[in-house]
Amino acid sequence: MKVAVVGATGLVGTRMLQVLEERKFPVTELIPVASEKSVGRKVIFAGKEWTVVSADEAISRRPSLALFSAGGGTSAVLAPKFAEVGCRVVDNSSQWRMDPTKKLVVPEINGDVLDENDFIIANPNCSTIQMVLPLCPLHKAYGIKRVVVSTYQSVTGTGYKAVAQMEAERSGKKWGEYQAVYPCPIDQNILPHIDVFQDNGYTKEEMKMVNETCKILRDDSIKVTATTVRVPVQGGHSEAVNVEFERPFELEDVRRLLAAFPGVTVQDDPANNVYPMPINAWGKDDVFVGRIRRDFSIENGLNFWCVSDNLRKGAATNAVQIAELLYSKGLI
């Protein structure tokens, strides 16, 4: 089992290596791939050193599987080249997510869609993954009409340079004294701006949540509106989710459905200050859900709060779970 990790030296790439090892994915040969400036570097995996190689070198080795976390432009060029040599690609960028010929997969929800014809599979956006997991059982039970979501997303969603910017600001450096990846300071600040603004006034991140939710849940009738916000937290995304259902519900049934769904953990005891927080979700794979309460302003309305480690279930873990699903189906 030759496995390439494209973008192996980045934040998500390093988590992919970690998760592959933790979950004992049957890797016999690791092929770490990164940009030309990183070729020749060493990475540690399963107690061994592996040398970072170029994409061309990796393709020549004909891997069975490639996990991509190297940006949309890179994926647009390289993913088809890996696929051409019979390699299954799981891509973490936004490049293929809304391509009608590509599957967008959260294994617990729609893993059944994968078949032998899928050589490029899209890994959803981190903020979408953690929202659709709790939405899935609720949609099946009550039918979702509309979702209003506000996100509170950590700087690791942007990468190493964003972490460095926040640390520089926290050390007392002034604007202009360090390399900034955000248009404004992030420490002691909140930016209602993730990814680029679109002509409709929403950001690309917000539209990802709108479009990907319907594709993953296989229901284009669901209405979604989102506001995505960057907060000065190092790891873990949080979301306030408001849902309007077609049918009535009881809160105890909602909690039961969520607790029974794979990948979801309910933490909902506000009287004892028990609710999901990013500091507790960091390093874990589940989506944590709490503050579950009725929205009295509309009929069949529900509010909940969910938190997840954006580098794990929001990216690396979901990608490895897709790989495991391909393996279980005999596709790799």
PyMOL commands that set and color helices and strands:
alter all, ss='L'
color gray80, all
select helices_A, chain A and resi 11-22+36-38+55-60+72-84+107-113+126-142+155-157+160-170+204-217+251-260+270-272+278-281+312-328
alter helices_A, ss='H'
color red, helices_A
select strands_A, chain A and resi 2-6+29-33+42-45+48-51+65-68+88-91+103-104+120-122+144-153+223-230+237-245+264-266+287-295+301-308
alter strands_A, ss='S'
color yellow, strands_A
deselect
rebuild
show_as cartoon
